[in-house]
Amino acid sequence: MILIHLNNVPKTLQQPLSLQALLEAQNICQHSVALVLNEAVVPKHRWSSIQCQNEDKIDVFAVVAGG
């Protein structure tokens, strides 16, 4: 099992997941969010290739347009 912290909430994963699969499993829309992994912004094109690791800290931020 893998323990991660998603938006400061502990979550246990039964199997390794990519960041993209994690967002899908959590029903988080991927079109308007930014993802930070262990305090580093992860470009969207890399979400499918990065696997969640034990004790990862993952923060998801909604992107909001303003004026």
PQR file with spaces between the fields and no chain letter, atoms N, CA, C, O and H, PARSE charges and radii, in Angstrom:
ATOM       1  N    MET     1       0.831   -1.184    0.000 -0.4000 1.5000
ATOM       2  CA   MET     1       0.000    0.000    0.000 -0.0000 2.0000
ATOM       3  C    MET     1       0.876    1.249    0.000  0.5500 1.7000
ATOM       4  O    MET     1       1.993    1.250    0.517 -0.5500 1.4000
ATOM       5  N    ILE     2       0.348    2.287   -0.581 -0.4000 1.5000
ATOM       6  CA   ILE     2       1.071    3.546   -0.715 -0.0000 2.0000
ATOM       7  C    ILE     2       0.282    4.635    0.000  0.5500 1.7000
ATOM       8  O    ILE     2      -0.906    4.824   -0.261 -0.5500 1.4000
ATOM       9  H    ILE     2      -0.560    2.287   -1.001  0.4000 1.0000
ATOM      10  N    LEU     3       0.945    5.346    0.899 -0.4000 1.5000
ATOM      11  CA   LEU     3       0.314    6.462    1.603 -0.0000 2.0000
ATOM      12  C    LEU     3       0.735    7.758    0.932  0.5500 1.7000
ATOM      13  O    LEU     3       1.925    8.042    0.799 -0.5500 1.4000
ATOM      14  H    LEU     3       1.910    5.193    1.111  0.4000 1.0000
ATOM      15  N    ILE     4      -0.250    8.543    0.508 -0.4000 1.5000
ATOM      16  CA   ILE     4       0.016    9.863   -0.058 -0.0000 2.0000
ATOM      17  C    ILE     4      -0.785   10.894    0.727  0.5500 1.7000
ATOM      18  O    ILE     4      -1.654   10.546    1.526 -0.5500 1.4000
ATOM      19  H    ILE     4      -1.218    8.313    0.616  0.4000 1.0000
ATOM      20  N    HIS     5      -0.482   12.151    0.490 -0.4000 1.5000
ATOM      21  CA   HIS     5      -1.246   13.249    1.080 -0.0000 2.0000
ATOM      22  C    HIS     5      -1.773   14.081   -0.085  0.5500 1.7000
ATOM      23  O    HIS     5      -1.010   14.756   -0.776 -0.5500 1.4000
ATOM      24  H    HIS     5       0.224   12.433   -0.159  0.4000 1.0000
ATOM      25  N    LEU     6      -3.080   14.024   -0.292 -0.4000 1.5000
ATOM      26  CA   LEU     6      -3.729   14.743   -1.381 -0.0000 2.0000
ATOM      27  C    LEU     6      -4.450   15.941   -0.792  0.5500 1.7000
ATOM      28  O    LEU     6      -5.434   15.792   -0.068 -0.5500 1.4000
ATOM      29  H    LEU     6      -3.700   13.475    0.269  0.4000 1.0000
ATOM      30  N    ASN     7      -3.951   17.137   -1.109 -0.4000 1.5000
ATOM      31  CA   ASN     7      -4.490   18.370   -0.517 -0.0000 2.0000
ATOM      32  C    ASN     7      -4.530   18.265    1.006  0.5500 1.7000
ATOM      33  O    ASN     7      -5.521   18.626    1.642 -0.5500 1.4000
ATOM      34  H    ASN     7      -3.152   17.258   -1.697  0.4000 1.0000
ATOM      35  N    ASN     8      -3.439   17.766    1.576 -0.4000 1.5000
ATOM      36  CA   ASN     8      -3.249   17.619    3.026 -0.0000 2.0000
ATOM      37  C    ASN     8      -4.153   16.583    3.674  0.5500 1.7000
ATOM      38  O    ASN     8      -4.286   16.568    4.898 -0.5500 1.4000
ATOM      39  H    ASN     8      -2.634   17.473    1.059  0.4000 1.0000
ATOM      40  N    VAL     9      -4.775   15.720    2.885 -0.4000 1.5000
ATOM      41  CA   VAL     9      -5.612   14.644    3.420 -0.0000 2.0000
ATOM      42  C    VAL     9      -4.914   13.319    3.119  0.5500 1.7000
ATOM      43  O    VAL     9      -4.648   13.017    1.955 -0.5500 1.4000
ATOM      44  H    VAL     9      -4.667   15.733    1.891  0.4000 1.0000
ATOM      45  N    PRO    10      -4.611   12.517    4.157 -0.5600 1.5000
ATOM      46  CA   PRO    10      -3.970   11.224    3.912  0.2800 2.0000
ATOM      47  C    PRO    10      -4.879   10.303    3.096  0.5500 1.7000
ATOM      48  O    PRO    10      -6.072   10.187    3.374 -0.5500 1.4000
ATOM      49  N    LYS    11      -4.305    9.659    2.100 -0.4000 1.5000
ATOM      50  CA   LYS    11      -5.026    8.689    1.266 -0.0000 2.0000
ATOM      51  C    LYS    11      -4.142    7.466    1.114  0.5500 1.7000
ATOM      52  O    LYS    11      -2.927    7.583    0.954 -0.5500 1.4000
ATOM      53  H    LYS    11      -3.335    9.753    1.874  0.4000 1.0000
ATOM      54  N    THR    12      -4.751    6.299    1.163 -0.4000 1.5000
ATOM      55  CA   THR    12      -4.022    5.056    0.959 -0.0000 2.0000
ATOM      56  C    THR    12      -4.392    4.494   -0.405  0.5500 1.7000
ATOM      57  O    THR    12      -5.569    4.318   -0.716 -0.5500 1.4000
ATOM      58  H    THR    12      -5.738    6.204    1.293  0.4000 1.0000
ATOM      59  N    LEU    13      -3.381    4.215   -1.212 -0.4000 1.5000
ATOM      60  CA   LEU    13      -3.590    3.619   -2.529 -0.0000 2.0000
ATOM      61  C    LEU    13      -3.289    2.129   -2.439  0.5500 1.7000
ATOM      62  O    LEU    13      -2.284    1.732   -1.850 -0.5500 1.4000
ATOM      63  H    LEU    13      -2.424    4.357   -0.959  0.4000 1.0000
ATOM      64  N    GLN    14      -4.145    1.313   -3.015 -0.4000 1.5000
ATOM      65  CA   GLN    14      -3.949   -0.134   -3.000 -0.0000 2.0000
ATOM      66  C    GLN    14      -2.894   -0.576   -4.010  0.5500 1.7000
ATOM      67  O    GLN    14      -2.284   -1.636   -3.866 -0.5500 1.4000
ATOM      68  H    GLN    14      -4.962    1.636   -3.494  0.4000 1.0000
ATOM      69  N    GLN    15      -2.691    0.245   -5.027 -0.4000 1.5000
ATOM      70  CA   GLN    15      -1.716   -0.070   -6.071 -0.0000 2.0000
ATOM      71  C    GLN    15      -1.107    1.235   -6.574  0.5500 1.7000
ATOM      72  O    GLN    15      -1.697    2.300   -6.392 -0.5500 1.4000
ATOM      73  H    GLN    15      -3.187    1.105   -5.145  0.4000 1.0000
ATOM      74  N    PRO    16       0.046    1.166   -7.193 -0.5600 1.5000
ATOM      75  CA   PRO    16       0.643    2.389   -7.739  0.2800 2.0000
ATOM      76  C    PRO    16      -0.256    2.983   -8.823  0.5500 1.7000
ATOM      77  O    PRO    16      -0.803    2.261   -9.657 -0.5500 1.4000
ATOM      78  N    LEU    17      -0.397    4.292   -8.797 -0.4000 1.5000
ATOM      79  CA   LEU    17      -1.182    5.012   -9.800 -0.0000 2.0000
ATOM      80  C    LEU    17      -0.352    6.156  -10.355  0.5500 1.7000
ATOM      81  O    LEU    17       0.483    6.732   -9.657 -0.5500 1.4000
ATOM      82  H    LEU    17       0.048    4.878   -8.120  0.4000 1.0000
ATOM      83  N    SER    18      -0.591    6.476  -11.615 -0.4000 1.5000
ATOM      84  CA   SER    18       0.003    7.695  -12.160 -0.0000 2.0000
ATOM      85  C    SER    18      -0.758    8.876  -11.576  0.5500 1.7000
ATOM      86  O    SER    18      -1.856    8.713  -11.043 -0.5500 1.4000
ATOM      87  H    SER    18      -1.269    6.008  -12.182  0.4000 1.0000
ATOM      88  N    LEU    19      -0.179   10.053  -11.678 -0.4000 1.5000
ATOM      89  CA   LEU    19      -0.878   11.244  -11.202 -0.0000 2.0000
ATOM      90  C    LEU    19      -2.197   11.421  -11.950  0.5500 1.7000
ATOM      91  O    LEU    19      -3.203   11.802  -11.351 -0.5500 1.4000
ATOM      92  H    LEU    19       0.713   10.185  -12.111  0.4000 1.0000
ATOM      93  N    GLN    20      -2.198   11.148  -13.244 -0.4000 1.5000
ATOM      94  CA   GLN    20      -3.418   11.262  -14.037 -0.0000 2.0000
ATOM      95  C    GLN    20      -4.474   10.274  -13.550  0.5500 1.7000
ATOM      96  O    GLN    20      -5.640   10.642  -13.402 -0.5500 1.4000
ATOM      97  H    GLN    20      -1.381   10.839  -13.730  0.4000 1.0000
ATOM      98  N    ALA    21      -4.085    9.029  -13.300 -0.4000 1.5000
ATOM      99  CA   ALA    21      -5.031    8.020  -12.814 -0.0000 2.0000
ATOM     100  C    ALA    21      -5.551    8.378  -11.425  0.5500 1.7000
ATOM     101  O    ALA    21      -6.710    8.108  -11.108 -0.5500 1.4000
ATOM     102  H    ALA    21      -3.138    8.730  -13.420  0.4000 1.0000
ATOM     103  N    LEU    22      -4.705    8.980  -10.600 -0.4000 1.5000
ATOM     104  CA   LEU    22      -5.140    9.417   -9.272 -0.0000 2.0000
ATOM     105  C    LEU    22      -6.238   10.469   -9.390  0.5500 1.7000
ATOM     106  O    LEU    22      -7.255   10.386   -8.703 -0.5500 1.4000
ATOM     107  H    LEU    22      -3.764    9.199  -10.857  0.4000 1.0000
ATOM     108  N    LEU    23      -6.036   11.453  -10.254 -0.4000 1.5000
ATOM     109  CA   LEU    23      -7.051   12.486  -10.444 -0.0000 2.0000
ATOM     110  C    LEU    23      -8.353   11.880  -10.953  0.5500 1.7000
ATOM     111  O    LEU    23      -9.434   12.260  -10.504 -0.5500 1.4000
ATOM     112  H    LEU    23      -5.209   11.521  -10.813  0.4000 1.0000
ATOM     113  N    GLU    24      -8.253   10.940  -11.885 -0.4000 1.5000
ATOM     114  CA   GLU    24      -9.450   10.272  -12.401 -0.0000 2.0000
ATOM     115  C    GLU    24     -10.156    9.503  -11.290  0.5500 1.7000
ATOM     116  O    GLU    24     -11.381    9.563  -11.183 -0.5500 1.4000
ATOM     117  H    GLU    24      -7.374   10.630  -12.249  0.4000 1.0000
ATOM     118  N    ALA    25      -9.403    8.784  -10.466 -0.4000 1.5000
ATOM     119  CA   ALA    25      -9.988    7.999   -9.373 -0.0000 2.0000
ATOM     120  C    ALA    25     -10.670    8.885   -8.336  0.5500 1.7000
ATOM     121  O    ALA    25     -11.619    8.462   -7.675 -0.5500 1.4000
ATOM     122  H    ALA    25      -8.408    8.736  -10.554  0.4000 1.0000
ATOM     123  N    GLN    26     -10.181   10.119   -8.199 -0.4000 1.5000
ATOM     124  CA   GLN    26     -10.756   11.055   -7.231 -0.0000 2.0000
ATOM     125  C    GLN    26     -11.832   11.945   -7.867  0.5500 1.7000
ATOM     126  O    GLN    26     -12.344   12.861   -7.224 -0.5500 1.4000
ATOM     127  H    GLN    26      -9.410   10.462   -8.736  0.4000 1.0000
ATOM     128  N    ASN    27     -12.168   11.670   -9.130 -0.4000 1.5000
ATOM     129  CA   ASN    27     -13.169   12.458   -9.868 -0.0000 2.0000
ATOM     130  C    ASN    27     -12.817   13.943   -9.926  0.5500 1.7000
ATOM     131  O    ASN    27     -13.683   14.807   -9.784 -0.5500 1.4000
ATOM     132  H    ASN    27     -11.752   10.925   -9.652  0.4000 1.0000
ATOM     133  N    ILE    28     -11.533   14.223  -10.136 -0.4000 1.5000
ATOM     134  CA   ILE    28     -11.068   15.605  -10.268 -0.0000 2.0000
ATOM     135  C    ILE    28     -10.912   15.911  -11.756  0.5500 1.7000
ATOM     136  O    ILE    28     -10.156   15.242  -12.461 -0.5500 1.4000
ATOM     137  H    ILE    28     -10.829   13.522  -10.251  0.4000 1.0000
ATOM     138  N    CYS    29     -11.627   16.916  -12.219 -0.4000 1.5000
ATOM     139  CA   CYS    29     -11.555   17.327  -13.623 -0.0000 2.0000
ATOM     140  C    CYS    29     -10.142   17.819  -13.922  0.5500 1.7000
ATOM     141  O    CYS    29      -9.613   18.675  -13.213 -0.5500 1.4000
ATOM     142  H    CYS    29     -12.241   17.459  -11.647  0.4000 1.0000
ATOM     143  N    GLN    30      -9.541   17.282  -14.961 -0.4000 1.5000
ATOM     144  CA   GLN    30      -8.150   17.595  -15.274 -0.0000 2.0000
ATOM     145  C    GLN    30      -7.990   18.810  -16.181  0.5500 1.7000
ATOM     146  O    GLN    30      -6.864   19.233  -16.444 -0.5500 1.4000
ATOM     147  H    GLN    30      -9.970   16.586  -15.537  0.4000 1.0000
ATOM     148  N    HIS    31      -9.080   19.372  -16.660 -0.4000 1.5000
ATOM     149  CA   HIS    31      -8.991   20.444  -17.650 -0.0000 2.0000
ATOM     150  C    HIS    31      -8.622   21.796  -17.062  0.5500 1.7000
ATOM     151  O    HIS    31      -8.054   22.636  -17.760 -0.5500 1.4000
ATOM     152  H    HIS    31      -9.994   19.028  -16.447  0.4000 1.0000
ATOM     153  N    SER    32      -8.930   22.019  -15.809 -0.4000 1.5000
ATOM     154  CA   SER    32      -8.696   23.363  -15.260 -0.0000 2.0000
ATOM     155  C    SER    32      -8.022   23.314  -13.895  0.5500 1.7000
ATOM     156  O    SER    32      -8.372   24.072  -12.990 -0.5500 1.4000
ATOM     157  H    SER    32      -9.392   21.337  -15.242  0.4000 1.0000
ATOM     158  N    VAL    33      -7.042   22.404  -13.755 -0.4000 1.5000
ATOM     159  CA   VAL    33      -6.312   22.315  -12.493 -0.0000 2.0000
ATOM     160  C    VAL    33      -4.811   22.345  -12.750  0.5500 1.7000
ATOM     161  O    VAL    33      -4.335   22.008  -13.834 -0.5500 1.4000
ATOM     162  H    VAL    33      -6.758   21.788  -14.490  0.4000 1.0000
ATOM     163  N    ALA    34      -4.090   22.755  -11.728 -0.4000 1.5000
ATOM     164  CA   ALA    34      -2.628   22.669  -11.709 -0.0000 2.0000
ATOM     165  C    ALA    34      -2.268   21.678  -10.614  0.5500 1.7000
ATOM     166  O    ALA    34      -2.958   21.590   -9.599 -0.5500 1.4000
ATOM     167  H    ALA    34      -4.477   23.029  -10.847  0.4000 1.0000
ATOM     168  N    LEU    35      -1.199   20.940  -10.817 -0.4000 1.5000
ATOM     169  CA   LEU    35      -0.813   19.899   -9.881 -0.0000 2.0000
ATOM     170  C    LEU    35       0.602   20.167   -9.368  0.5500 1.7000
ATOM     171  O    LEU    35       1.521   20.428  -10.144 -0.5500 1.4000
ATOM     172  H    LEU    35      -0.639   21.011  -11.642  0.4000 1.0000
ATOM     173  N    VAL    36       0.755   20.095   -8.046 -0.4000 1.5000
ATOM     174  CA   VAL    36       2.053   20.287   -7.400 -0.0000 2.0000
ATOM     175  C    VAL    36       2.404   18.998   -6.671  0.5500 1.7000
ATOM     176  O    VAL    36       1.637   18.519   -5.836 -0.5500 1.4000
ATOM     177  H    VAL    36       0.009   19.883   -7.415  0.4000 1.0000
ATOM     178  N    LEU    37       3.556   18.446   -6.987 -0.4000 1.5000
ATOM     179  CA   LEU    37       4.032   17.210   -6.372 -0.0000 2.0000
ATOM     180  C    LEU    37       5.277   17.522   -5.557  0.5500 1.7000
ATOM     181  O    LEU    37       6.301   17.936   -6.101 -0.5500 1.4000
ATOM     182  H    LEU    37       4.179   18.835   -7.665  0.4000 1.0000
ATOM     183  N    ASN    38       5.179   17.322   -4.255 -0.4000 1.5000
ATOM     184  CA   ASN    38       6.314   17.577   -3.363 -0.0000 2.0000
ATOM     185  C    ASN    38       6.913   18.965   -3.602  0.5500 1.7000
ATOM     186  O    ASN    38       8.129   19.130   -3.700 -0.5500 1.4000
ATOM     187  H    ASN    38       4.347   16.986   -3.813  0.4000 1.0000
ATOM     188  N    GLU    39       6.032   19.945   -3.692 -0.4000 1.5000
ATOM     189  CA   GLU    39       6.383   21.364   -3.811 -0.0000 2.0000
ATOM     190  C    GLU    39       6.948   21.766   -5.175  0.5500 1.7000
ATOM     191  O    GLU    39       7.560   22.827   -5.305 -0.5500 1.4000
ATOM     192  H    GLU    39       5.044   19.811   -3.612  0.4000 1.0000
ATOM     193  N    ALA    40       6.747   20.928   -6.184 -0.4000 1.5000
ATOM     194  CA   ALA    40       7.189   21.263   -7.544 -0.0000 2.0000
ATOM     195  C    ALA    40       6.007   21.121   -8.499  0.5500 1.7000
ATOM     196  O    ALA    40       5.313   20.104   -8.491 -0.5500 1.4000
ATOM     197  H    ALA    40       6.250   20.066   -6.078  0.4000 1.0000
ATOM     198  N    VAL    41       5.784   22.142   -9.318 -0.4000 1.5000
ATOM     199  CA   VAL    41       4.705   22.092  -10.302 -0.0000 2.0000
ATOM     200  C    VAL    41       5.032   21.020  -11.339  0.5500 1.7000
ATOM     201  O    VAL    41       6.157   20.934  -11.831 -0.5500 1.4000
ATOM     202  H    VAL    41       6.348   22.968   -9.324  0.4000 1.0000
ATOM     203  N    VAL    42       4.029   20.206  -11.662 -0.4000 1.5000
ATOM     204  CA   VAL    42       4.212   19.146  -12.652 -0.0000 2.0000
ATOM     205  C    VAL    42       3.452   19.535  -13.920  0.5500 1.7000
ATOM     206  O    VAL    42       2.240   19.744  -13.870 -0.5500 1.4000
ATOM     207  H    VAL    42       3.115   20.276  -11.263  0.4000 1.0000
ATOM     208  N    PRO    43       4.144   19.636  -15.051 -0.5600 1.5000
ATOM     209  CA   PRO    43       3.451   19.949  -16.307  0.2800 2.0000
ATOM     210  C    PRO    43       2.432   18.857  -16.646  0.5500 1.7000
ATOM     211  O    PRO    43       2.669   17.673  -16.407 -0.5500 1.4000
ATOM     212  N    LYS    44       1.327   19.267  -17.193 -0.4000 1.5000
ATOM     213  CA   LYS    44       0.229   18.343  -17.490 -0.0000 2.0000
ATOM     214  C    LYS    44       0.672   17.181  -18.382  0.5500 1.7000
ATOM     215  O    LYS    44       0.193   16.061  -18.207 -0.5500 1.4000
ATOM     216  H    LYS    44       1.135   20.229  -17.387  0.4000 1.0000
ATOM     217  N    HIS    45       1.563   17.422  -19.319 -0.4000 1.5000
ATOM     218  CA   HIS    45       1.985   16.351  -20.230 -0.0000 2.0000
ATOM     219  C    HIS    45       2.769   15.243  -19.512  0.5500 1.7000
ATOM     220  O    HIS    45       3.013   14.189  -20.099 -0.5500 1.4000
ATOM     221  H    HIS    45       1.952   18.332  -19.462  0.4000 1.0000
ATOM     222  N    ARG    46       3.163   15.465  -18.260 -0.4000 1.5000
ATOM     223  CA   ARG    46       3.909   14.448  -17.503 -0.0000 2.0000
ATOM     224  C    ARG    46       3.032   13.676  -16.515  0.5500 1.7000
ATOM     225  O    ARG    46       3.497   12.704  -15.919 -0.5500 1.4000
ATOM     226  H    ARG    46       2.964   16.321  -17.783  0.4000 1.0000
ATOM     227  N    TRP    47       1.773   14.086  -16.330 -0.4000 1.5000
ATOM     228  CA   TRP    47       0.914   13.451  -15.329 -0.0000 2.0000
ATOM     229  C    TRP    47       0.768   11.949  -15.543  0.5500 1.7000
ATOM     230  O    TRP    47       0.724   11.192  -14.574 -0.5500 1.4000
ATOM     231  H    TRP    47       1.395   14.875  -16.815  0.4000 1.0000
ATOM     232  N    SER    48       0.692   11.512  -16.785 -0.4000 1.5000
ATOM     233  CA   SER    48       0.478   10.086  -17.053 -0.0000 2.0000
ATOM     234  C    SER    48       1.738    9.251  -16.844  0.5500 1.7000
ATOM     235  O    SER    48       1.652    8.029  -16.724 -0.5500 1.4000
ATOM     236  H    SER    48       0.727   12.127  -17.572  0.4000 1.0000
ATOM     237  N    SER    49       2.894    9.887  -16.801 -0.4000 1.5000
ATOM     238  CA   SER    49       4.146    9.132  -16.691 -0.0000 2.0000
ATOM     239  C    SER    49       4.764    9.148  -15.293  0.5500 1.7000
ATOM     240  O    SER    49       5.768    8.476  -15.059 -0.5500 1.4000
ATOM     241  H    SER    49       2.964   10.879  -16.899  0.4000 1.0000
ATOM     242  N    ILE    50       4.184    9.901  -14.369 -0.4000 1.5000
ATOM     243  CA   ILE    50       4.726    9.969  -13.008 -0.0000 2.0000
ATOM     244  C    ILE    50       3.854    9.139  -12.082  0.5500 1.7000
ATOM     245  O    ILE    50       2.648    9.366  -11.980 -0.5500 1.4000
ATOM     246  H    ILE    50       3.369   10.447  -14.559  0.4000 1.0000
ATOM     247  N    GLN    51       4.470    8.177  -11.408 -0.4000 1.5000
ATOM     248  CA   GLN    51       3.763    7.306  -10.471 -0.0000 2.0000
ATOM     249  C    GLN    51       3.797    7.890   -9.063  0.5500 1.7000
ATOM     250  O    GLN    51       4.805    8.455   -8.638 -0.5500 1.4000
ATOM     251  H    GLN    51       5.450    7.993  -11.490  0.4000 1.0000
ATOM     252  N    CYS    52       2.693    7.750   -8.351 -0.4000 1.5000
ATOM     253  CA   CYS    52       2.646    8.165   -6.945 -0.0000 2.0000
ATOM     254  C    CYS    52       3.580    7.276   -6.135  0.5500 1.7000
ATOM     255  O    CYS    52       3.615    6.058   -6.312 -0.5500 1.4000
ATOM     256  H    CYS    52       1.874    7.292   -8.696  0.4000 1.0000
ATOM     257  N    GLN    53       4.329    7.905   -5.250 -0.4000 1.5000
ATOM     258  CA   GLN    53       5.256    7.199   -4.373 -0.0000 2.0000
ATOM     259  C    GLN    53       4.814    7.380   -2.923  0.5500 1.7000
ATOM     260  O    GLN    53       4.111    8.334   -2.593 -0.5500 1.4000
ATOM     261  H    GLN    53       4.301    8.895   -5.107  0.4000 1.0000
ATOM     262  N    ASN    54       5.234    6.455   -2.065 -0.4000 1.5000
ATOM     263  CA   ASN    54       4.894    6.541   -0.651 -0.0000 2.0000
ATOM     264  C    ASN    54       5.327    7.890   -0.078  0.5500 1.7000
ATOM     265  O    ASN    54       6.444    8.349   -0.316 -0.5500 1.4000
ATOM     266  H    ASN    54       5.805    5.680   -2.333  0.4000 1.0000
ATOM     267  N    GLU    55       4.430    8.514    0.676 -0.4000 1.5000
ATOM     268  CA   GLU    55       4.646    9.800    1.354 -0.0000 2.0000
ATOM     269  C    GLU    55       4.681   11.003    0.410  0.5500 1.7000
ATOM     270  O    GLU    55       5.099   12.087    0.816 -0.5500 1.4000
ATOM     271  H    GLU    55       3.523    8.141    0.869  0.4000 1.0000
ATOM     272  N    ASP    56       4.247   10.830   -0.848 -0.4000 1.5000
ATOM     273  CA   ASP    56       4.153   11.984   -1.742 -0.0000 2.0000
ATOM     274  C    ASP    56       3.140   12.980   -1.200  0.5500 1.7000
ATOM     275  O    ASP    56       2.117   12.601   -0.630 -0.5500 1.4000
ATOM     276  H    ASP    56       3.908    9.949   -1.178  0.4000 1.0000
ATOM     277  N    LYS    57       3.441   14.256   -1.386 -0.4000 1.5000
ATOM     278  CA   LYS    57       2.508   15.334   -1.056 -0.0000 2.0000
ATOM     279  C    LYS    57       2.038   15.918   -2.380  0.5500 1.7000
ATOM     280  O    LYS    57       2.827   16.477   -3.142 -0.5500 1.4000
ATOM     281  H    LYS    57       4.272   14.565   -1.848  0.4000 1.0000
ATOM     282  N    ILE    58       0.742   15.783   -2.645 -0.4000 1.5000
ATOM     283  CA   ILE    58       0.169   16.213   -3.912 -0.0000 2.0000
ATOM     284  C    ILE    58      -0.895   17.265   -3.630  0.5500 1.7000
ATOM     285  O    ILE    58      -1.829   17.028   -2.865 -0.5500 1.4000
ATOM     286  H    ILE    58       0.100   15.330   -2.026  0.4000 1.0000
ATOM     287  N    ASP    59      -0.746   18.416   -4.249 -0.4000 1.5000
ATOM     288  CA   ASP    59      -1.722   19.488   -4.095 -0.0000 2.0000
ATOM     289  C    ASP    59      -2.323   19.790   -5.460  0.5500 1.7000
ATOM     290  O    ASP    59      -1.608   19.908   -6.455 -0.5500 1.4000
ATOM     291  H    ASP    59       0.013   18.608   -4.871  0.4000 1.0000
ATOM     292  N    VAL    60      -3.645   19.913   -5.493 -0.4000 1.5000
ATOM     293  CA   VAL    60      -4.368   20.219   -6.718 -0.0000 2.0000
ATOM     294  C    VAL    60      -5.002   21.595   -6.552  0.5500 1.7000
ATOM     295  O    VAL    60      -5.705   21.858   -5.577 -0.5500 1.4000
ATOM     296  H    VAL    60      -4.226   19.818   -4.685  0.4000 1.0000
ATOM     297  N    PHE    61      -4.742   22.461   -7.519 -0.4000 1.5000
ATOM     298  CA   PHE    61      -5.258   23.826   -7.477 -0.0000 2.0000
ATOM     299  C    PHE    61      -6.157   24.075   -8.677  0.5500 1.7000
ATOM     300  O    PHE    61      -5.808   23.724   -9.804 -0.5500 1.4000
ATOM     301  H    PHE    61      -4.171   22.247   -8.311  0.4000 1.0000
ATOM     302  N    ALA    62      -7.310   24.679   -8.435 -0.4000 1.5000
ATOM     303  CA   ALA    62      -8.202   25.059   -9.529 -0.0000 2.0000
ATOM     304  C    ALA    62      -7.648   26.310  -10.196  0.5500 1.7000
ATOM     305  O    ALA    62      -7.260   27.266   -9.525 -0.5500 1.4000
ATOM     306  H    ALA    62      -7.593   24.964   -7.519  0.4000 1.0000
ATOM     307  N    VAL    63      -7.616   26.290  -11.515 -0.4000 1.5000
ATOM     308  CA   VAL    63      -7.159   27.439  -12.287 -0.0000 2.0000
ATOM     309  C    VAL    63      -8.384   28.304  -12.576  0.5500 1.7000
ATOM     310  O    VAL    63      -9.373   27.834  -13.138 -0.5500 1.4000
ATOM     311  H    VAL    63      -7.931   25.513  -12.060  0.4000 1.0000
ATOM     312  N    VAL    64      -8.299   29.569  -12.184 -0.4000 1.5000
ATOM     313  CA   VAL    64      -9.421   30.487  -12.349 -0.0000 2.0000
ATOM     314  C    VAL    64      -8.950   31.698  -13.148  0.5500 1.7000
ATOM     315  O    VAL    64      -7.951   32.333  -12.811 -0.5500 1.4000
ATOM     316  H    VAL    64      -7.495   29.950  -11.728  0.4000 1.0000
ATOM     317  N    ALA    65      -9.683   32.003  -14.201 -0.4000 1.5000
ATOM     318  CA   ALA    65      -9.356   33.185  -15.002 -0.0000 2.0000
ATOM     319  C    ALA    65      -9.919   34.423  -14.314  0.5500 1.7000
ATOM     320  O    ALA    65     -11.003   34.394  -13.731 -0.5500 1.4000
ATOM     321  H    ALA    65     -10.495   31.487  -14.474  0.4000 1.0000
ATOM     322  N    GLY    66      -9.177   35.479  -14.394 -0.4000 1.5000
ATOM     323  CA   GLY    66      -9.639   36.721  -13.770 -0.0000 2.0000
ATOM     324  C    GLY    66      -9.345   37.909  -14.662  0.5500 1.7000
ATOM     325  O    GLY    66      -8.733   37.785  -15.723 -0.5500 1.4000
ATOM     326  H    GLY    66      -8.296   35.502  -14.868  0.4000 1.0000
ATOM     327  N    GLY    67      -9.785   39.029  -14.218 -0.4000 1.5000
ATOM     328  CA   GLY    67      -9.547   40.196  -15.051 -0.0000 2.0000
ATOM     329  C    GLY    67      -9.369   41.437  -14.228  0.5500 1.7000
ATOM     330  O    GLY    67      -9.158   42.517  -14.778 -0.5500 1.4000
ATOM     331  H    GLY    67     -10.283   39.130  -13.356  0.4000 1.0000
